[in-house]
Amino acid sequence: MLKLQNNREKGKLIVFEGTDGAGKTTLIGMTAKYLSQKYGSEKVLVLKQPTDAARNTKLFQKMMFSEAHEEIDYRAVQLLTLSDRVQHNRETIVPALRGGKIVVCDRYIYTSVVNMLARGYDREKWFYLASRAIVKPDLAFLAYADPQTALERIKARPEEKDRYLNEGLLKKVAQYFMRYRKKFGLKLIETQGSAETAFQAIRKQLNLLLGGAKDE
C-alpha cells in the first residue's frame, strides 16, 4: 500500500484533502492567514496539486470538461498526475521544507489513491512504488461534507458551469476517503457547519504541531 518518506527537514508540510465542494479552499485560506499572522507571510508557502503544469494538459482538461470518458485510460491520467506530484515534491516542496517553511498543500497523493480505488483500479503496484519518493505530511486534514452538500456547492460556482461532473464518482471518492482516512492519518474536519467552527479544530492541530497556545 502507500508508503511515503518521513519529513526530515526543518519545515512542516500540512495537507488538505477532500472531495470537490468539501470546503478545502475556504479552510486553506483561513489556515494560510492564521499561519502568516503568527509566523510571517514569508514563512508560509501555499501550493496545490496537481500543479498547473498537469492541469493544463489536453488529457487533464479532457477528463475535467468532456463527457467522452470512454476515450480516456485512467492509468494515463494517473501517470500524468503522479509524475507531477513526484516532480513537485523534488522541485518545490522539499526545498521549501529544507528552508524551514510551513508548506500548505491543496490536495496530495491521497487524492490519487482514493480516485483509483473509486474507479476500480486496486492492483496498481507501479503507483505505490513510485509514490515512495514523496514526502509524508506532518499534518493532513480531510475536509468532509455530505456528498449531496458538496455537489450543491459545486453546482453553485459560476466557474464550474462547463465542467463534466460525475456525481456517482464523487460519492464513491467520499466513501473511500472516509474508509481510508485513519490508515492515511487524515484528521477529519466536518464542514457541514460554519467555516469558523471547522477552523477551530484545525487551529488546535496546528498549534499542537507547531507549538504555541492551544487556543487563541
Salt bridges, closest charged atoms under 4 A:
GLU9 OE2 - ARG98 NE 3.70
ASP20 OD1 - ARG107 NH2 2.31
ASP20 OD2 - ARG163 NH2 2.49
ASP52 OD1 - LYS48 NZ 3.13
GLU71 OE1 - LYS62 NZ 2.46
GLU124 OE1 - ARG75 NE 2.82
GLU160 OE2 - ARG157 NH1 3.20
GLU160 OE1 - ARG163 NH1 3.46
ASP162 OD2 - LYS161 NZ 3.15
GLU167 OE2 - LYS155 NZ 2.67
ASP215 OD1 - ARG203 NH2 2.63
GLU216 OE2 - LYS38 NZ 3.39
